[in-house]
Amino acid sequence: MFEKSNASNASYVPTQYQLAKISMGKGNTDDAATRIQNILTRLNPDANFRQYSIDLGNQVYNKYIVE
């Protein structure tokens, strides 16, 4: 479902955020990090999704530290 939404509108922040969460859940931290970076630097998220993305980014960062 998210992949179809992503194909139709790759700049929709909620979809990108959910895909980043899915990537994290699957252990694909590189993809999650790329999506989070894209959200924060290119997509201009609202305050809520900015904070969600920062929080998820911290999880990615912590995962890299552990590895």
C-alpha positions, 0 to 999 in steps of 0.5 A: 500500500505504501509503495503504491502511494510512494509511486504516485507522490514521492513527496508525501511526508506521511508515506515517506515516514511510514516507509522509513519505519517499515525499513527500520523494522526490517533492519534496513537502517540505510534505507530508513536513514536515507528516507529520514534525511529526505524528509528533513532536508527536502520535504518540509514536514509539518512540526509533528512529522518533523519531530517524528522523523527526528525521533526515528532518526535518533533510533537509526543513529543508535542502531548504527552505534550498536553495530 
